[in-house]
Amino acid sequence: MFKFYRRFLPKTSYRISPLIKFFEGHTNKKKSLRPIKKSEPSLQLSEEAEKAFTDGKKALAEATLLKHPIPSAPLSVWTDASDVAIGSSLMQLCDGKREPIAFLSMKINKSQRNWSTHDRELYAIYAL
């Protein structure tokens, strides 16, 4: 989730780096479909990793908090499109900061997957 919102969150990599370092040694490249057994040890976050997680959650919540539109504020639209979904956000510039007014995310259907990325991003603007 942080990957998409990094453009709205300053210093995201720095902020969550202790959390990333913690999980580097604990990731399992092979995904298992079996449930975790109770005998398997659970991960215990270090104090530094837990603080990074809490700070990241707080920053993400603040960055996605919708603001009331200001009629005189300049607006911008941000879009992102993948092979399975589209997303867009309407932002206003207020006191030198971008503030979100609206977000959209939507799974695309089979025929829309054949569209070019440009067309999917245009559709994200239209759907917003």
Residue, then its C-alpha position, 0 to 999 in steps of 0.5 A: m500500500f505504501k508503494f502507491y501512496r509514496r508520492f503523497l507521503p514525504k520520506t516514506s522510504y526513510r520512515i518505514s525502513p526499520l520495518i522493511k529491514f525487519f521483514e527482509g529476513h522473515t519473508n517467505k518467497k514461496k507462498s503457502l496455502r496451508p494454515i499456520k500451525k499454532s506451534e510455529p513461532s509468531l513474529q515479534l516486532s522489534e521496538e524500532a519496527e513497531k514504531a515505524f509501523t505505527d508512524g507509517k499507519k499514522a502518515l497514511a491515515e493523514a495523507t488519505l484524509l479527505k479535505h473540504p474543497i476550496p473553490s479558489a484552490p488549483l486542482s490536479v488529478w492523479t491516476d494510476a492504471s495496472d492490468v487489473a485495476i485503475g485508481s485516481s485522486l482529485m487533489q487541491l493545492c492549499d498552502g503549498k501542500r496537496e490535499p485530497i478531495a476524492f479517491l477512486s479505485m476500481k477493478i477493470n473488466k476483461s475487455q478494459r484489460n485490452w485497453s492501453t495504459h493511456d486509455r485506462e488512465l483516461y477512464a480513471i479520470y472519467a470515472l472520478 
